[in-house]
């Protein structure tokens, strides 16, 4: 399931280099969001804190 991310939150995450927008390979009006290495690291840290 895909969840909607409010624009301001997405902009904040993009400023941190965590997600990256890429054009959809077939639909020129669609942008896909991909998690970067920095985003995966942030998720790993968040999971570690949650497990405490």
Protein Blocks (a to p, Z undefined) as FASTA:
>chain_A
ZZdddfklmmmmmmnomaccdddfklmkbccddddfklmmmmmmmmmmmmZZ
